[in-house]
Amino acid sequence: MASTSETTAQPLNVEDVQAWIRPRPIDGISALLLPYRSDGRPDWASYADNLERTAAAGLTPAVNMDTGYVHLLADSERAEVLRVTAQTLNGRPFVAGAFIEGQTDAGRSADVVARYLQEAERIREHGGTPILFQCSALTALPDQEIVGVYGSVAERVGPILGFELGQMFAPFGTIYSLELFAELLQVPGLIGLKHSSLDRGLEWQRLALTARVRPEFKLYTGNDLAIDMVIYGSDYLLGLSAFAPEAFGLRDRLWAAGDSRFFMLNDVLQYLGAFAFRAPVPAYKHSAAQFLYLRGRVGEPVSHPRSPARPETDLAILQEISRRLDATVEAIQSGR
């Protein structure tokens, strides 16, 4: 158990965070967009193609995540995502969301465990690593019962990943206290956690605590507005990387090699992130569809019919960002 001094959030100064900056391999996980057609049905051919492109870029695909509209899919649709993913990747690794919102009552941790186990076991059967999506029934529990849920699931189907989801992404998400995060670090079989607060300070606190308590634990940034968090020690599980997985793969290799052109490419990708993840944040998924359409990666620039949409005028801006991204990648690859 972490001590009180370990979980006390101390202010971090510039020297504190600068000391963490060093070249290293980055563990990149990319949350896949589930593309849609104008008739309201998924575009499975484009989905499979983007799975292949993501894996070929050196990133681990993550499916049935927020970027894949997991909260809007029926159980049969989530099952189809797993089937197509397993068939396409053919034994290559992937992460999948264990999503149970609305499927169990609040206040009964045993029911929460049972539902997560059912979802996690299905993911394991398809060859994936489960990441426990938060749900209202989980976050309503007392802290020690929340820890117990992760422990019980990890004991049966581990290793697993955890997830803190800010409410700007989904109303059933929450950001845990630093004290609760410290307890989760002690759970065997919980090997990493995605942190999606969009707050550098909260993420830095977790990085500092992880370095002291469990250095092998992976903290995956979900901050699409600060994708440079990887230079401080975070890995990532991002929706933004679904827009351009090859560019993210190149960026990550540049950092591992200590190549300062990392920053040149990161700047363009961050410009894309700042535009796509503006309010309302959930509409970023339509931005992804628009961007992938412009790059010939999906058939139509449409979103899930029940997901917030972006204006058509965004296409011109995204086209300019796409041109800038291609020019930057070309300059790096040609040695300019």
Protein Blocks (a to p, Z undefined) as FASTA:
>chain_A
ZZfklmpccdddfklmmmmgccddddddddddddddfkopacfklmmmmmmmmmmnopac
dehifknommmpcfklmmmmmmmmmmmnnopacdddddfehiacehilklmmmmmmmmmm
mmmmnopacdddddfklmmpcfklmmmmmmmmmmmmmccddddddfklomkbccddfklm
mmmmmpghiabdcddehpaklmmmmmmmmmmmmmmbccddfbfklmmlmmnopacddfkl
mmmmmlmmmmmmmmmnopaklmmmmmmmmmmmmmmmmccfklmmmmmmmmmmmnopafbd
cddfkbccddfklmmmmmmmmmmmmmmmmmmmnoZZ
